[in-house]
Amino acid sequence: MVAFAWIAAMGRVMLYHTVTLRRALGASLSLVALSYAAPSMAQQASVPDDSPAAEDDLHNRRIGPDGTIIVSAEGLRQFDLLAGTDVISGEELDSNMDGQIGEVLAHIPGVTATGFSPGASRPILRGFSGERVKVLVDGIGAIDVSNTSADHAVSIDPLTAESIEVLRGPAVLLYGSQAIGGAVNVIDKRIPRRVPAEDVHVDAMKRANTVADLREGGASIDLPVGGGFVVHADGLYRKTDDLEVPGYVLSDNLRADLLADADEEEEEGELEEAEELREAANARGRLFNSGTETWAANGGVAFFRGGSNLGVSVGVYDTFYGVPILPGAHHHHEEGEEGAEEEHGEEEGAETVNIGLRQYRADMRGDLLLGDGFFQRLKIRAGYSDYTHTEFEGDEVGTVFDVQGIEARAEILQNPDNVLRGSTGVQLYLRDFAAEGAEAYVAPNRTEQLSVFTLQEYGDGPLQLEGALRYETTDVDSVPLGIERDFDGVSGAIGLAYELTPAFRTGVNVSRVSRAPSAEELFSNGPHVATQQFEVGDVDLEMEKAWGVELFARGTLGPVDLSLAAYRSWFDEYIYLSETGEEEDELPVFQYLQQGATYTGVEGQVAWNFIDTPGFDMTAELRGEYLDAELDDGFNVPRIPPLSLAGALEADTGNITLRGEVEWFDDQNDVAPFETPTEGFTFVNASAIWRPLPSDPALSVIFKAENIFDEQGRRHSSFTKDFVPLAGRNFSVAVRMSI
């Protein structure tokens, strides 16, 4: 605990003394960025073992008895008893690669994405997003403002990941109350995870597509320098143009509204305004102002000795992306008498809105082997972030968000050979948030959070029991508002599983979880041009609490891999952002409200390897999900994904893998007040992976054809679905190598 206390003390100093660090990191990381044009795609997903050397990263993985890749469950034998765990890595990750982490994971059952714009798409798990889904880097939060609003991109680039875990269910409360709906844990090796077997290990990837004229490349290098030390460096660059879309950009309902407004303007003699509205309504083929440009660079070093290791890294992530604006929406700032004298019809036209984001980040990871007693390891993890996010209105700076924060955790792991297995730890989170500008809709604030947690597993036979417990105290205050709120919450979960076979289990989980409202939910009050909303918080919000139950069956039965889950959550004081029907500053008002809510859902996936011969495999897959979410007042929860199904057929000859897939999304007519229905759609996709060198499967070429029939699709979970459709027909190629 001495180390953890030191981390906490240093965090408080770093929060208030960041200028020197910003300059130092900026100078060193800019140099790294010039040297490396692309990201770490290292493939090793497991934690370091006692051996200092490893085989090729791409294929040396830890596989559980049911085929699940387990990368963050140290101290337990089977982590997914309490949390349904999906892990994508290797060729699966490469094949689904995208600039936004939400899009990478959207094919997993129970997962969709916010789809706000091509430059900002955050994961949605079981209908939960924002403050209920925590995005992590190796167990530590992103420490950005992506949880604040759907237009804010996550400051983690998937191209640097070697694997991504999707954790659902009550056990993820180990990562904080913000993970009440689930967690996405990105595993990378900016801090080297082991000593490479090679003298120099290099990973590289280059990718291009047609739908946005993507140009993307990245590379990483891991260099053992002797004495147990390994040095790592990586970098990436990505650029896209405006997105090509099928048919009209706007939905039918929005087009009809704009054309009706155009007729009214024409009747009033406002011919220019009428023409602008008709032009917006008839836009088709390309999503204006949706391009992106991103670069990142990281450098790290780690020391390995006798099963223990210690490492640090520094990095920078920089992205600039366009934010499509709702056509017909007018917004301007009144500046003194001149602004007050503006008459109807003389307002400024809608300007382009762009977001520039840069994060400087420092990380530390330590893993100390304690021996073969009751406690086996002590793990320490800490991350510091200096983050700036600027919203541009045309060429002018609109609003600047600044965040300095630190998150740290110390965890002691029990020996997994004990009858009682698990881990116990403590976690600290500090964040200073400030926004400046004409639309600084959230007052400056500070969040302090301290937690203690434990997860325990009991049972060696077919019957297994797991329990998790977390206590969390949260202080949120805003000095300018003179408001301070304190919250204390206890969360717990218990799960019982029965092994029908060593590779197949069924069981039930019961949980009681709680979450403190965030600063944004408490203190928002003002116009937000990027989302085209006037957002209003509530300083009197109470803690959000929920009972949950889940029935599951997952594992392998002969040639069939199966994963099924049915769940229900009963929320007290559920916090949600809802349109009120009012307008303020010529923007629709969205307010954070609170009442009871019930989520009921089912999700599943089955894969049948019906041909399995030495030179040829063929597998059929089927996946689906359904969710119903209602408030206690009888209305639907906003932006809930519809019923969806997908089927695929995959053939593998060793050197070539061919895959065809059909994705079907139903209509969504269960809508909240002021929310429009969404029409269903079907996408047909195909892919081919070619491994040209049988002796080197780490070299692969990936061809993809997505939305082959150029069908129009809109995500109901997106705030911008009526004017930001999904991409049209897309052909892409990627080359991946690891040497």
C-alpha positions in Angstrom: 0.0 0.0 0.0 3.0 2.3 0.3 3.4 2.2 -3.5 -0.3 3.0 -3.9 -0.1 6.0 -1.5 2.9 7.3 -3.4 0.9 7.1 -6.7 -2.0 9.0 -5.1 0.3 11.7 -3.8 2.1 12.1 -7.1 -1.3 12.2 -8.9 -2.4 15.2 -6.9 0.9 17.0 -7.7 0.6 16.2 -11.4 -3.0 17.5 -11.6 -1.8 21.0 -10.7 1.6 21.0 -12.4 1.1 19.9 -15.9 2.7 22.5 -18.1 6.3 21.2 -17.9 5.1 17.6 -18.5 3.0 18.7 -21.5 6.1 20.4 -23.1 8.4 17.5 -22.3 6.0 14.9 -23.7 5.2 17.0 -26.7 8.9 17.3 -27.7 9.8 13.7 -27.1 6.7 12.2 -28.6 6.8 14.4 -31.7 10.2 12.9 -32.4 8.8 9.4 -32.0 6.0 10.3 -34.4 8.4 11.3 -37.1 10.2 8.0 -36.7 7.2 5.7 -36.7 4.3 6.2 -39.1 2.1 3.5 -37.7 0.7 1.7 -34.7 1.5 -1.3 -32.5 -0.4 -4.3 -33.7 1.5 -6.7 -31.5 -0.5 -9.8 -31.1 0.4 -11.2 -27.6 -2.6 -10.8 -25.3 -1.5 -12.7 -22.2 0.3 -11.3 -19.2 4.0 -12.2 -18.7 4.6 -15.7 -17.5 7.6 -16.8 -15.5 9.7 -17.3 -18.7 11.5 -14.1 -19.9 11.2 -15.2 -23.5 8.3 -15.9 -25.7 7.4 -17.3 -29.1 6.0 -15.1 -31.8 3.4 -12.7 -30.4 0.8 -13.5 -33.1 0.0 -17.0 -32.0 1.2 -17.6 -28.5 -2.0 -17.1 -26.5 -3.6 -18.4 -23.3 -6.7 -20.3 -24.1 -9.3 -21.4 -21.5 -10.9 -24.8 -21.5 -13.9 -23.4 -23.3 -11.9 -21.7 -26.0 -12.1 -18.3 -24.4 -8.9 -16.2 -24.4 -8.4 -15.0 -20.8 -6.1 -12.0 -20.4 -7.2 -10.1 -17.3 -8.4 -12.8 -14.9 -5.2 -13.4 -12.9 -6.0 -15.2 -9.6 -9.1 -16.9 -11.0 -9.5 -20.1 -13.0 -12.7 -18.9 -14.9 -13.4 -15.2 -14.9 -16.5 -15.4 -17.1 -18.6 -17.1 -14.5 -19.8 -13.6 -13.3 -19.0 -11.7 -16.5 -19.7 -12.8 -20.1 -16.3 -12.3 -21.7 -15.6 -11.8 -25.4 -12.1 -11.3 -26.6 -11.1 -10.4 -30.2 -7.5 -10.6 -31.3 -5.3 -11.7 -34.1 -7.0 -12.0 -37.6 -10.4 -11.4 -36.1 -9.3 -8.0 -34.8 -7.5 -7.2 -38.0 -10.5 -8.1 -40.1 -12.8 -5.8 -38.1 -10.4 -3.0 -37.7 -11.8 0.6 -37.8 -10.7 4.0 -36.5 -13.3 3.9 -33.8 -13.4 1.2 -31.1 -17.2 1.1 -31.2 -17.2 0.1 -34.8 -14.6 -2.6 -34.2 -16.8 -4.4 -31.7 -20.2 -3.9 -33.3 -20.3 -7.5 -34.7 -20.3 -9.0 -31.2 -23.7 -10.0 -29.7 -25.0 -7.5 -27.2 -22.7 -4.8 -28.6 -23.5 -1.9 -30.9 -22.0 1.6 -31.3 -23.1 5.2 -30.9 -22.3 6.0 -34.5 -22.4 9.8 -33.9 -20.0 10.4 -36.8 -17.1 8.5 -38.6 -14.7 10.3 -36.1 -16.6 9.4 -32.9 -18.3 6.1 -32.2 -18.2 4.6 -28.7 -19.3 1.1 -27.7 -22.8 0.4 -26.4 -23.2 -2.8 -24.3 -26.6 -4.3 -23.8 -28.1 -0.9 -24.5 -25.9 0.9 -22.0 -23.5 3.7 -23.1 -21.7 6.8 -21.8 -21.4 6.7 -18.0 -22.4 3.0 -17.8 -19.7 1.6 -20.1 -16.1 2.1 -19.1 -13.4 2.0 -21.8 -10.1 0.9 -20.4 -6.4 0.5 -21.4 -5.0 -2.5 -19.7 -7.5 -2.1 -16.8 -7.1 1.7 -16.4 -9.6 4.2 -17.8 -9.1 6.3 -20.9 -9.3 9.5 -18.7 -10.8 11.7 -21.5 -14.3 13.2 -22.0 -15.7 10.4 -24.3 -18.1 9.5 -21.6 -19.4 13.1 -21.5 -21.1 13.3 -24.9 -21.6 11.1 -27.9 -19.6 13.5 -30.2 -16.4 13.0 -28.1 -14.1 10.4 -29.5 -12.4 7.8 -27.3 -8.7 8.6 -27.0 -7.7 5.0 -27.6 -6.9 3.9 -31.1 -7.9 0.3 -32.0 -5.0 0.0 -34.4 -2.6 0.0 -31.4 -4.4 -2.9 -29.7 -3.2 -6.5 -29.7 -6.6 -7.7 -28.3 -9.8 -6.2 -27.0 -11.9 -7.7 -24.2 -15.6 -7.0 -23.9 -16.8 -7.6 -20.3 -20.5 -7.7 -19.5 -22.3 -8.6 -16.3 -21.9 -7.8 -12.6 -18.2 -8.8 -12.2 -17.1 -5.8 -14.1 -17.9 -3.7 -11.1 -14.3 -4.4 -10.2 -13.4 -1.7 -12.6 -15.7 0.9 -11.1 -19.3 1.9 -10.9 -19.0 3.5 -14.3 -18.8 -0.1 -15.6 -22.4 -0.8 -14.4 -23.3 -1.8 -18.0 -20.0 -3.3 -18.9 -16.4 -2.6 -19.8 -14.2 -2.6 -22.9 -10.6 -3.4 -22.0 -8.0 -2.6 -24.7 -4.8 -4.7 -24.3 -1.7 -3.2 -25.9 2.0 -3.4 -25.3 3.1 0.2 -25.1 4.6 -1.1 -21.9 6.2 -4.3 -23.2 4.4 -7.4 -21.8 7.3 -9.9 -22.2 10.8 -10.3 -23.7 10.6 -11.1 -27.4 12.2 -14.3 -28.6 13.7 -12.4 -31.6 16.6 -9.9 -31.5 14.1 -7.3 -32.8 10.4 -7.8 -33.1 8.4 -5.7 -35.6 4.7 -5.5 -36.3 3.2 -3.5 -39.2 -0.1 -3.0 -40.9 -1.3 -0.9 -43.8 -5.0 -0.5 -44.8 -7.0 1.3 -47.4 -10.7 1.4 -48.4 -13.0 3.0 -51.0 -15.9 4.3 -49.0 -13.9 7.1 -47.3 -10.6 6.9 -49.3 -8.9 5.6 -46.2 -5.1 5.8 -46.0 -3.8 4.1 -42.9 -0.5 2.6 -41.7 1.2 1.7 -38.6 4.2 -0.1 -37.1 5.8 -1.0 -33.8 9.1 -2.3 -32.7 10.1 -4.3 -29.5 13.8 -4.4 -28.8 15.4 -6.5 -26.0 18.5 -4.6 -24.9 19.8 -7.0 -22.4 19.7 -7.4 -18.6 15.9 -8.1 -18.8 15.1 -4.7 -20.4 12.8 -4.3 -23.4 12.2 -1.1 -25.3 9.1 -0.4 -27.3 8.0 2.3 -29.8 5.1 2.6 -32.1 3.2 5.1 -34.3 0.3 5.4 -36.6 -1.3 7.7 -39.2 -4.8 7.6 -40.6 -6.7 9.9 -42.9 -10.1 9.6 -44.4 -12.2 11.9 -46.7 -16.0 12.4 -46.4 -17.9 9.2 -46.1 -19.8 7.8 -49.2 -23.4 6.8 -48.3 -26.3 5.2 -50.2 -29.1 7.4 -51.5 -30.2 10.5 -49.6 -28.2 11.6 -46.6 -31.3 12.5 -44.6 -34.0 10.2 -43.4 -37.4 10.3 -45.1 -39.0 12.1 -42.1 -36.3 14.8 -41.9 -36.4 15.3 -45.7 -40.1 15.9 -45.5 -39.8 18.4 -42.7 -37.1 20.4 -44.5 -39.0 20.4 -47.8 -42.1 21.7 -45.9 -40.0 24.4 -44.3 -38.7 25.3 -47.7 -42.2 25.8 -49.0 -43.0 28.1 -46.1 -39.9 30.1 -46.6 -40.7 30.5 -50.3 -44.2 31.6 -49.5 -42.7 34.3 -47.3 -40.4 35.5 -50.1 -37.3 34.0 -48.5 -36.1 32.4 -51.8 -32.4 32.0 -50.7 -33.4 30.2 -47.5 -35.8 28.0 -49.3 -33.2 27.0 -51.8 -30.7 26.2 -49.0 -33.3 23.9 -47.3 -34.1 22.1 -50.5 -30.4 21.6 -51.3 -29.9 20.1 -47.8 -32.9 17.9 -48.2 -31.8 16.5 -51.5 -28.1 15.9 -50.6 -27.1 12.4 -51.5 -24.1 10.1 -52.0 -21.7 11.8 -49.5 -21.8 12.8 -45.9 -20.5 16.4 -45.8 -17.8 17.2 -43.2 -17.2 13.7 -42.0 -13.4 13.3 -42.8 -10.8 12.5 -40.2 -7.1 12.7 -39.6 -5.4 10.9 -36.8 -1.8 10.2 -35.6 -0.4 8.7 -32.5 3.0 7.7 -31.0 4.1 5.8 -27.9 7.3 4.8 -26.3 7.9 2.5 -23.4 10.4 0.4 -21.5 10.0 -2.6 -19.1 12.3 -4.7 -16.9 11.7 -8.4 -16.4 13.3 -10.5 -13.7 12.3 -13.9 -12.2 8.6 -13.7 -13.0 8.2 -10.0 -12.0 8.3 -6.9 -14.1 8.0 -3.2 -14.0 7.5 -0.8 -16.9 6.5 2.8 -17.9 5.4 4.4 -21.1 4.6 7.9 -22.5 2.4 8.6 -25.5 0.4 11.1 -27.5 -2.9 10.7 -29.4 -4.1 13.4 -31.8 -7.2 13.4 -34.0 -9.1 16.0 -35.9 -12.6 15.1 -37.3 -15.6 16.7 -38.8 -19.0 16.7 -37.0 -22.0 16.6 -39.4 -24.6 19.2 -38.5 -28.4 18.7 -38.5 -29.6 20.6 -41.7 -31.9 23.4 -41.0 -30.6 23.9 -37.4 -29.7 27.5 -36.7 -27.5 28.5 -33.9 -25.6 31.7 -33.3 -24.3 33.7 -30.4 -25.7 37.0 -29.4 -22.8 39.4 -28.9 -23.9 42.6 -27.3 -26.4 44.8 -29.2 -25.4 43.7 -32.6 -26.4 40.1 -31.9 -29.6 41.2 -30.1 -30.7 43.1 -33.2 -30.6 40.1 -35.6 -34.0 39.6 -37.2 -35.6 36.4 -38.4 -34.2 35.5 -41.8 -30.9 37.3 -41.2 -29.3 34.7 -39.0 -26.0 33.2 -39.9 -26.1 30.0 -41.8 -25.0 26.8 -40.1 -21.2 26.6 -40.0 -19.1 23.5 -40.1 -18.2 22.0 -36.7 -14.9 20.2 -36.2 -13.2 18.7 -33.2 -9.5 18.7 -32.5 -8.4 16.3 -29.7 -5.0 15.7 -28.2 -4.0 13.6 -25.2 -0.6 13.2 -23.6 -0.5 10.1 -21.4 1.9 8.4 -19.1 1.4 4.9 -17.7 3.1 2.6 -15.3 2.6 -1.2 -14.7 4.2 -3.4 -12.0 3.8 -7.1 -11.4 5.6 -8.5 -8.4 5.8 -12.3 -7.9 5.3 -13.0 -4.2 5.9 -16.8 -4.2 3.8 -19.9 -3.8 1.9 -19.0 -0.6 -1.6 -17.8 -0.2 -0.8 -14.6 -2.1 0.9 -15.1 -5.4 1.3 -11.6 -7.0 1.0 -7.9 -6.3 0.0 -5.8 -9.3 0.1 -2.0 -9.6 -1.3 0.0 -12.5 -1.4 3.7 -12.9 -2.2 6.2 -15.7 -1.9 9.9 -16.0 -3.6 12.0 -18.7 -3.3 15.6 -19.9 -6.2 16.0 -22.4 -7.4 18.9 -24.5 -10.4 18.9 -26.7 -11.3 21.9 -28.9 -14.6 22.4 -30.8 -14.2 24.6 -33.8 -17.2 26.5 -35.3 -15.9 27.3 -38.8 -12.5 28.8 -38.3 -13.3 30.0 -34.8 -12.6 28.2 -31.6 -15.9 27.6 -29.9 -15.2 25.6 -26.7 -12.1 24.1 -25.2 -12.3 21.1 -22.8 -9.3 20.5 -20.6 -9.0 17.4 -18.4 -6.1 16.4 -16.1 -6.5 13.1 -14.3 -5.0 10.1 -12.8 -6.3 6.6 -12.2 -4.4 4.0 -10.2 -5.1 0.6 -8.7 -3.2 -1.9 -6.6 -4.3 -5.5 -6.5 -3.1 -8.5 -4.6 -3.8 -11.9 -6.2 -4.3 -15.1 -4.4 -2.7 -18.4 -5.6 -5.1 -19.9 -8.2 -4.3 -23.3 -6.9 -6.0 -22.5 -3.5 -9.5 -23.6 -2.7 -10.4 -19.9 -2.4 -9.1 -18.0 -5.3 -9.4 -14.4 -6.4 -8.0 -10.9 -5.9 -8.5 -7.9 -3.6 -7.5 -4.3 -4.3 -7.9 -0.6 -4.0 -8.5 2.0 -6.7 -8.1 5.8 -6.9 -9.5 8.2 -9.6 -8.9 11.9 -9.7 -10.1 14.2 -12.5 -10.0 18.0 -13.0 -12.4 19.2 -15.7 -12.6 22.7 -17.2 -14.4 24.1 -20.2 -13.9 27.6 -21.7 -15.7 29.3 -24.5 -19.0 30.5 -25.6 -20.5 27.0 -25.2 -18.8 25.8 -22.0 -22.0 24.0 -21.0 -20.4 22.2 -18.1 -19.0 24.2 -15.2 -15.5 23.5 -14.1 -15.5 20.6 -11.6 -13.4 18.1 -9.8 -14.1 14.4 -9.1 -12.4 12.3 -6.5 -13.2 8.6 -6.2 -11.7 5.9 -3.9 -12.7 2.3 -4.0 -11.9 -1.1 -2.4 -13.0 -4.3 -4.1 -12.6 -8.1 -4.1 -13.6 -11.0 -6.3 -13.5 -14.5 -5.0 -14.0 -17.9 -6.5 -14.7 -21.2 -4.7 -15.0 -24.8 -5.9 -13.0 -27.3 -7.8 -15.7 -29.6 -8.8 -18.6 -29.3 -11.3 -20.3 -26.7 -8.9 -18.5 -23.3 -8.7 -19.3 -20.2 -6.7 -18.1 -16.7 -7.3 -18.7 -13.5 -5.4 -17.7 -9.9 -5.9 -18.0 -6.8 -3.6 -17.0 -3.2 -4.1 -17.3 -0.1 -1.9 -16.9 3.3 -3.6 -16.9 6.8 -2.2 -17.2 9.7 -4.7 -16.8 13.4 -4.2 -17.9 15.7 -7.1 -17.7 19.5 -6.6 -17.8 22.7 -8.7 -16.2 25.7 -7.1 -17.8 28.3 -9.5 -21.2 26.8 -8.7 -20.5 26.5 -5.0 -21.9 22.9 -5.1 -20.4 19.7 -3.6 -22.0 16.3 -3.7 -20.7 13.2 -1.8 -21.8 9.7 -2.6 -21.1 6.3 -1.0 -22.1 3.1 -2.8 -21.8 -0.6 -2.2 -22.1 -3.1 -5.0 -22.1 -6.9 -4.9 -22.7 -9.9 -7.0 -22.9 -13.7 -6.6 -22.9 -16.4 -9.2 -23.4 -20.1 -9.2 -22.3 -22.3 -12.2 -22.5 -26.0 -12.9 -20.1 -27.7 -15.3 -22.0 -30.1 -17.5 -18.6 -31.0 -19.1 -15.2 -29.5 -18.5 -15.8 -27.2 -21.4 -19.4 -26.3 -20.9 -21.2 -24.5 -18.1 -24.6 -23.1 -17.2 -25.5 -21.0 -14.2 -27.1 -17.9 -12.7 -25.8 -14.5 -11.5 -27.5 -12.1 -9.1 -26.2 -8.6 -8.5 -27.0 -5.3 -6.7 -25.0 -2.4 -8.2 -24.8 1.3 -7.6 -23.4 4.3 -9.5 -22.8 7.9 -8.5 -24.0 10.5 -11.0 -21.2 12.1 -13.0 -20.2 15.8 -13.0 -21.8 16.2 -16.5 -25.1 14.7 -15.4 -25.0 17.1 -12.4 -23.7 20.3 -13.8 -24.5 20.5 -17.5 -26.4 23.7 -18.4 -26.0 25.3 -21.8 -25.8 24.9 -25.6 -23.5 22.3 -27.1 -23.0 23.0 -30.8 -21.4 19.7 -31.7 -24.5 17.7 -30.6 -26.9 20.6 -31.5 -28.5 20.2 -28.1 -29.1 22.5 -25.1 -28.2 20.1 -22.3 -29.5 20.5 -18.7 -28.2 18.6 -15.7 -29.7 18.2 -12.3 -27.6 18.9 -9.2 -30.1 17.0 -7.0 -29.6 13.6 -8.8 -29.4 10.6 -6.5 -27.3 7.5 -6.8 -28.4 5.1 -9.5 -29.0 1.5 -8.2 -30.1 -1.7 -9.9 -30.9 -5.3 -9.1 -29.9 -7.7 -11.8 -30.3 -11.4 -12.7 -28.7 -13.3 -15.5 -29.0 -16.9 -16.8 -26.3 -18.2 -19.0 -25.0 -21.2 -20.8 -21.6 -21.2 -22.6 -18.8 -23.4 -23.8 -18.1 -26.2 -26.3 -20.2 -29.2 -27.0 -18.4 -31.4 -29.6 -18.1 -29.3 -32.8 -20.4 -26.6 -31.5 -19.4 -23.5 -29.6 -22.3 -21.9 -27.8 -22.9 -18.8 -25.8 -26.4 -17.8 -24.6 -27.5 -15.3 -21.9 -30.8 -13.9 -20.8 -30.8 -11.0 -18.3 -33.0 -8.5 -16.5 -32.2 -5.4 -14.6 -34.4 -3.3 -12.3 -33.1 0.2 -11.8 -34.0 2.6 -9.1 -33.3 6.3 -9.9 -32.2 5.5 -13.4 -30.4 8.5 -15.0 -31.0 9.3 -18.7 -30.8 12.1 -21.1 -34.2 12.9 -22.7 -35.5 15.4 -25.2 -38.1 17.7 -23.5 -39.8 19.2 -26.6 -38.7 22.7 -25.6 -36.1 24.9 -27.2 -33.4 27.1 -25.7 -31.0 29.3 -27.7 -32.7 27.8 -30.9 -31.6 24.3 -29.9 -33.8 21.4 -28.6 -33.5 21.0 -24.9 -32.2 17.6 -23.6 -32.4 17.1 -19.8 -31.0 14.6 -17.4 -33.9 12.9 -15.7 -34.3 10.2 -13.1 -36.8 7.4 -12.5 -37.1 3.7 -12.3 -36.4 1.5 -15.4 -36.3 -2.1 -16.4 -34.0 -3.7 -19.0 -34.8 -7.2 -20.3 -32.7 -8.8 -23.0 -31.3 -12.0 -24.6 -28.2 -12.5 -26.7 -26.4 -15.4 -28.1 -24.0 -16.9 -30.6 -23.5 -20.4 -31.9 -20.7 -21.7 -34.2 -20.9 -25.2 -35.7 -17.7 -26.6 -37.2 -19.5 -29.1 -39.4 -16.5 -30.0 -41.6 -13.2 -30.6 -39.8 -10.5 -32.3 -41.9 -6.7 -31.9 -42.1 -6.8 -29.6 -45.1 -10.3 -28.0 -44.9 -12.6 -26.6 -42.2 -16.1 -25.2 -42.7 -18.0 -23.4 -39.9 -21.6 -22.0 -39.8 -22.3 -19.1 -37.4 -25.5 -17.6 -36.1 -25.8 -14.7 -33.6 -28.5 -12.5 -32.4 -29.7 -10.1 -29.7 -32.9 -8.5 -28.4 -33.5 -5.9 -25.8 -36.5 -4.2 -24.3 -36.0 -1.2 -21.9 -38.9 0.7 -20.3 -39.2 3.5 -17.8 -41.5 3.2 -14.8 -43.8 5.9 -16.3 -44.5 3.5 -19.2 -42.4 5.2 -21.9 -39.5 3.6 -23.6 -35.8 4.3 -22.7 -34.4 6.4 -25.6 -32.0 5.0 -28.3 -32.4 1.3 -27.6 -31.1 -1.0 -30.4 -33.6 -3.2 -32.2 -33.7 -6.9 -32.7 -30.8 -8.1 -34.8 -29.7 -11.4 -36.3 -26.6 -12.4 -38.3 -25.5 -15.5 -40.1 -22.2 -16.5 -41.6 -20.4 -19.3 -43.4 -16.6 -19.6 -43.2 -14.3 -21.9 -45.0 -10.6 -22.4 -44.2 -7.9 -24.2 -46.2 -5.0 -23.1 -44.0 -3.6 -20.6 -46.5 -7.0 -19.0 -47.4 -10.0 -18.2 -45.3 -13.3 -17.2 -47.0 -16.3 -15.8 -45.2 -19.8 -14.6 -46.2 -22.1 -12.9 -43.8 -25.6 -11.5 -43.7 -26.6 -9.0 -41.0 -30.3 -8.1 -40.5 -31.6 -5.3 -38.3 -35.3 -5.0 -37.5 -37.4 -1.8 -37.5 -37.3 0.0 -34.2 -40.8 1.4 -33.4 -40.5 1.3 -29.6 -39.4 4.9 -29.2 -39.2 7.5 -26.5 -41.1 10.8 -26.6 -39.8 13.1 -29.5 -37.8 10.2 -30.8 -38.4 9.0 -34.4 -38.7 5.3 -35.5 -35.9 3.7 -37.5 -36.4 1.4 -40.5 -34.7 -1.9 -40.5 -32.0 -2.9 -43.1 -29.9 -5.8 -44.2 -26.2 -5.8 -45.0 -24.4 -8.5 -47.0 -20.6 -8.7 -46.4 -17.7 -11.0 -47.6 -14.1 -11.3 -46.7 -11.0 -13.3 -47.7 -7.8 -13.7 -45.7 -4.7 -14.9 -47.7 -1.6 -16.2 -46.0 0.9 -16.3 -48.9 3.7 -17.9 -47.0 2.8 -21.2 -45.3 5.9 -21.0 -43.3 5.0 -17.5 -42.0 1.2 -17.3 -41.1 2.0 -13.9 -39.4 2.0 -12.4 -42.9 -1.6 -12.0 -44.2 -3.6 -10.0 -46.7 -7.2 -9.2 -45.8 -9.8 -8.3 -48.5 -13.2 -7.2 -47.5 -16.4 -6.2 -49.2 -19.0 -4.6 -46.9 -22.6 -3.7 -47.6 -22.2 -5.2 -51.0 -25.7 -4.2 -52.2 -25.2 -0.6 -51.1 -28.2 -0.6 -48.8 -29.1 2.3 -46.6 -28.9 1.7 -42.8 -29.3 3.9 -39.7 -28.5 3.0 -36.1 -31.4 3.7 -33.8 -28.9 4.1 -30.9 -27.3 7.1 -32.6 -28.3 10.7 -31.7 -27.5 11.6 -35.4 -29.3 8.7 -37.1 -31.6 11.0 -39.2 -28.7 12.8 -40.8 -25.7 10.4 -40.4 -26.4 7.1 -42.2 -24.1 4.1 -42.1 -21.5 3.7 -44.8 -22.3 2.5 -48.3 -20.6 -0.2 -50.4 -17.0 -0.5 -49.3 -14.1 -2.4 -50.5 -10.9 -2.6 -48.4 -7.6 -4.3 -48.3 -5.1 -4.6 -45.4 -1.6 -6.1 -45.2 -0.4 -7.4 -41.9 3.0 -8.7 -41.0 4.9 -9.7 -37.8 8.6 -10.5 -37.9 
